[in-house]
Amino acid sequence: MIEILRIVGAFGIRGAVRIESYSDNLKKYKKFYNDVGEAFAFRILKPNVVALENIEDRNAAEALKGKSLFVKEDELAPLASGEFYLHDLIGREIKVCDSESTCTITDVCNYGAGDIVELSYDGQRFLVPFTNTNFPEVNGELLLSADAFKNFRE
């Protein structure tokens, strides 16, 4: 299963929860699942606020703080050309443009200003903003630009 959101707190007194969503459109999913596979139907009340089935009061909502909810991988929407699911990038080896060097993607983070890719090369880890300039796609293959490889490793 794929993590789709994290519950960050309760909202109101009727069991709604505030969330940090990892999707640009939660409406395309019918149910979320907890870490043991229990399904929850939901209603979106506001951006970043949902009501979960069987969570009926603030105490129940507060007990979920810090928990993640998931969707089944086969429920993910198909991607357009040039789009990636972040979980598909982790562990992937990518070539450096105009070089024989390769790096491994070890993590993808987002601190509010866009996705940041953590790369591993020769035992060293470094961070590179996930932009089209730093990660061009050539013939369907994701590459790391030579400039990004040089500048962000130092």
C-alpha positions as a Markdown table, in Angstrom:
| # | Residue | x | y | z |
|---|---|---|---|---|
| 1 | Met | 0.0 | 0.0 | 0.0 |
| 2 | Ile | 1.1 | 3.6 | -0.6 |
| 3 | Glu | 1.0 | 6.3 | 2.0 |
| 4 | Ile | -1.4 | 9.0 | 0.9 |
| 5 | Leu | -1.8 | 11.2 | 3.9 |
| 6 | Arg | -0.8 | 11.8 | 7.5 |
| 7 | Ile | -3.2 | 12.9 | 10.2 |
| 8 | Val | -1.9 | 16.0 | 12.0 |
| 9 | Gly | -4.7 | 16.7 | 14.4 |
| 10 | Ala | -8.4 | 16.9 | 15.2 |
| 11 | Phe | -10.7 | 19.4 | 13.6 |
| 12 | Gly | -13.9 | 20.5 | 15.5 |
| 13 | Ile | -15.9 | 18.3 | 17.9 |
| 14 | Arg | -17.5 | 15.8 | 15.5 |
| 15 | Gly | -14.4 | 13.6 | 14.7 |
| 16 | Ala | -13.0 | 15.3 | 11.6 |
| 17 | Val | -9.2 | 15.3 | 11.2 |
| 18 | Arg | -6.7 | 17.7 | 9.8 |
| 19 | Ile | -4.4 | 16.1 | 7.3 |
| 20 | Glu | -1.1 | 16.5 | 5.4 |
| 21 | Ser | -2.0 | 15.1 | 2.0 |
| 22 | Tyr | 0.6 | 13.5 | -0.4 |
| 23 | Ser | -1.9 | 13.7 | -3.3 |
| 24 | Asp | -3.1 | 16.6 | -5.4 |
| 25 | Asn | -6.6 | 15.1 | -5.6 |
| 26 | Leu | -8.0 | 12.9 | -2.8 |
| 27 | Lys | -11.4 | 12.9 | -4.5 |
| 28 | Lys | -10.3 | 10.1 | -6.9 |
| 29 | Tyr | -10.0 | 7.6 | -4.0 |
| 30 | Lys | -13.0 | 5.8 | -2.5 |
| 31 | Lys | -11.3 | 4.5 | 0.7 |
| 32 | Phe | -8.2 | 4.9 | 2.8 |
| 33 | Tyr | -6.6 | 2.1 | 4.7 |
| 34 | Asn | -4.7 | 2.1 | 8.0 |
| 35 | Asp | -1.4 | 0.2 | 8.6 |
| 36 | Val | -3.3 | -3.1 | 9.3 |
| 37 | Gly | -5.5 | -2.8 | 6.2 |
| 38 | Glu | -8.7 | -1.6 | 7.9 |
| 39 | Ala | -10.7 | 0.5 | 5.4 |
| 40 | Phe | -12.2 | 3.9 | 6.0 |
| 41 | Ala | -14.7 | 5.6 | 3.8 |
| 42 | Phe | -14.2 | 9.4 | 4.0 |
| 43 | Arg | -15.7 | 12.8 | 3.1 |
| 44 | Ile | -13.6 | 15.8 | 2.3 |
| 45 | Leu | -14.9 | 18.7 | 4.3 |
| 46 | Lys | -12.3 | 21.4 | 3.5 |
| 47 | Pro | -8.9 | 21.5 | 2.0 |
| 48 | Asn | -6.8 | 19.3 | 4.4 |
| 49 | Val | -9.8 | 18.3 | 6.5 |
| 50 | Val | -11.6 | 15.0 | 6.2 |
| 51 | Ala | -14.3 | 13.1 | 8.1 |
| 52 | Leu | -13.5 | 9.4 | 8.4 |
| 53 | Glu | -16.1 | 6.7 | 8.8 |
| 54 | Asn | -16.6 | 5.6 | 12.4 |
| 55 | Ile | -14.6 | 8.5 | 13.8 |
| 56 | Glu | -17.4 | 10.4 | 15.6 |
| 57 | Asp | -15.9 | 12.7 | 18.2 |
| 58 | Arg | -12.9 | 14.8 | 18.9 |
| 59 | Asn | -11.3 | 12.2 | 21.3 |
| 60 | Ala | -11.3 | 9.5 | 18.6 |
| 61 | Ala | -9.9 | 12.0 | 16.1 |
| 62 | Glu | -7.1 | 13.1 | 18.5 |
| 63 | Ala | -6.1 | 9.5 | 19.0 |
| 64 | Leu | -5.3 | 9.3 | 15.3 |
| 65 | Lys | -2.8 | 12.2 | 15.4 |
| 66 | Gly | 0.5 | 11.1 | 13.7 |
| 67 | Lys | -1.0 | 8.1 | 12.0 |
| 68 | Ser | -0.7 | 7.6 | 8.2 |
| 69 | Leu | -3.4 | 6.4 | 5.9 |
| 70 | Phe | -2.8 | 4.5 | 2.7 |
| 71 | Val | -4.4 | 3.6 | -0.7 |
| 72 | Lys | -3.8 | 0.4 | -2.6 |
| 73 | Glu | -1.3 | 0.7 | -5.4 |
| 74 | Asp | -3.7 | -0.5 | -8.0 |
| 75 | Glu | -6.0 | 2.5 | -7.1 |
| 76 | Leu | -3.4 | 5.1 | -8.1 |
| 77 | Ala | -4.3 | 7.1 | -11.2 |
| 78 | Pro | -2.3 | 6.6 | -14.4 |
| 79 | Leu | 0.4 | 9.1 | -15.0 |
| 80 | Ala | 1.0 | 11.4 | -17.9 |
| 81 | Ser | 4.3 | 11.5 | -19.7 |
| 82 | Gly | 7.1 | 13.0 | -17.5 |
| 83 | Glu | 5.2 | 12.3 | -14.2 |
| 84 | Phe | 6.5 | 10.0 | -11.5 |
| 85 | Tyr | 5.1 | 8.6 | -8.3 |
| 86 | Leu | 7.7 | 9.4 | -5.6 |
| 87 | His | 7.7 | 5.9 | -4.2 |
| 88 | Asp | 8.8 | 4.6 | -7.7 |
| 89 | Leu | 11.9 | 6.9 | -7.6 |
| 90 | Ile | 13.4 | 5.7 | -4.3 |
| 91 | Gly | 16.1 | 3.0 | -4.9 |
| 92 | Arg | 16.3 | 3.9 | -8.6 |
| 93 | Glu | 19.7 | 4.4 | -10.2 |
| 94 | Ile | 20.0 | 7.4 | -12.5 |
| 95 | Lys | 22.8 | 8.3 | -14.9 |
| 96 | Val | 24.7 | 11.6 | -14.9 |
| 97 | Cys | 24.5 | 13.4 | -18.2 |
| 98 | Asp | 27.6 | 13.2 | -20.3 |
| 99 | Ser | 29.2 | 10.8 | -17.8 |
| 100 | Glu | 29.5 | 7.1 | -16.9 |
| 101 | Ser | 28.6 | 7.9 | -13.3 |
| 102 | Thr | 25.4 | 6.8 | -11.7 |
| 103 | Cys | 23.7 | 7.9 | -8.5 |
| 104 | Thr | 21.0 | 6.1 | -6.4 |
| 105 | Ile | 17.9 | 8.0 | -5.2 |
| 106 | Thr | 17.7 | 7.3 | -1.5 |
| 107 | Asp | 14.8 | 9.6 | -0.5 |
| 108 | Val | 12.5 | 12.3 | -1.8 |
| 109 | Cys | 11.5 | 15.0 | 0.7 |
| 110 | Asn | 9.4 | 18.1 | 0.6 |
| 111 | Tyr | 9.9 | 20.9 | 3.1 |
| 112 | Gly | 7.4 | 23.2 | 1.5 |
| 113 | Ala | 9.3 | 24.7 | -1.4 |
| 114 | Gly | 9.2 | 21.7 | -3.7 |
| 115 | Asp | 10.5 | 18.2 | -3.8 |
| 116 | Ile | 14.2 | 17.5 | -2.9 |
| 117 | Val | 15.9 | 14.3 | -4.0 |
| 118 | Glu | 18.5 | 12.7 | -1.8 |
| 119 | Leu | 21.1 | 11.0 | -3.9 |
| 120 | Ser | 23.9 | 8.6 | -3.0 |
| 121 | Tyr | 27.2 | 8.5 | -4.9 |
| 122 | Asp | 30.3 | 6.8 | -3.9 |
| 123 | Gly | 29.2 | 6.6 | -0.2 |
| 124 | Gln | 28.4 | 10.3 | -0.1 |
| 125 | Arg | 24.8 | 11.6 | 0.1 |
| 126 | Phe | 23.7 | 15.0 | -1.2 |
| 127 | Leu | 20.4 | 16.8 | -1.9 |
| 128 | Val | 19.2 | 18.2 | -5.3 |
| 129 | Pro | 16.0 | 20.1 | -6.0 |
| 130 | Phe | 13.7 | 18.0 | -8.2 |
| 131 | Thr | 13.4 | 20.3 | -11.2 |
| 132 | Asn | 13.4 | 19.7 | -14.9 |
| 133 | Thr | 16.8 | 21.5 | -15.2 |
| 134 | Asn | 18.4 | 19.2 | -12.6 |
| 135 | Phe | 16.7 | 16.0 | -13.7 |
| 136 | Pro | 16.1 | 16.2 | -17.5 |
| 137 | Glu | 14.2 | 13.3 | -19.1 |
| 138 | Val | 15.8 | 12.0 | -22.3 |
| 139 | Asn | 14.0 | 9.3 | -24.4 |
| 140 | Gly | 11.9 | 8.4 | -21.4 |
| 141 | Glu | 14.9 | 8.1 | -19.1 |
| 142 | Leu | 15.4 | 10.3 | -16.0 |
| 143 | Leu | 18.9 | 11.7 | -15.8 |
| 144 | Leu | 20.9 | 13.9 | -13.4 |
| 145 | Ser | 22.4 | 17.0 | -15.1 |
| 146 | Ala | 26.2 | 17.2 | -15.0 |
| 147 | Asp | 25.9 | 20.7 | -13.4 |
| 148 | Ala | 23.7 | 19.5 | -10.6 |
| 149 | Phe | 26.0 | 16.5 | -10.0 |
| 150 | Lys | 29.0 | 18.9 | -9.7 |
| 151 | Asn | 27.4 | 21.8 | -7.8 |
| 152 | Phe | 25.3 | 19.9 | -5.2 |
| 153 | Arg | 27.9 | 17.3 | -4.3 |
| 154 | Glu | 30.3 | 20.0 | -2.9 |
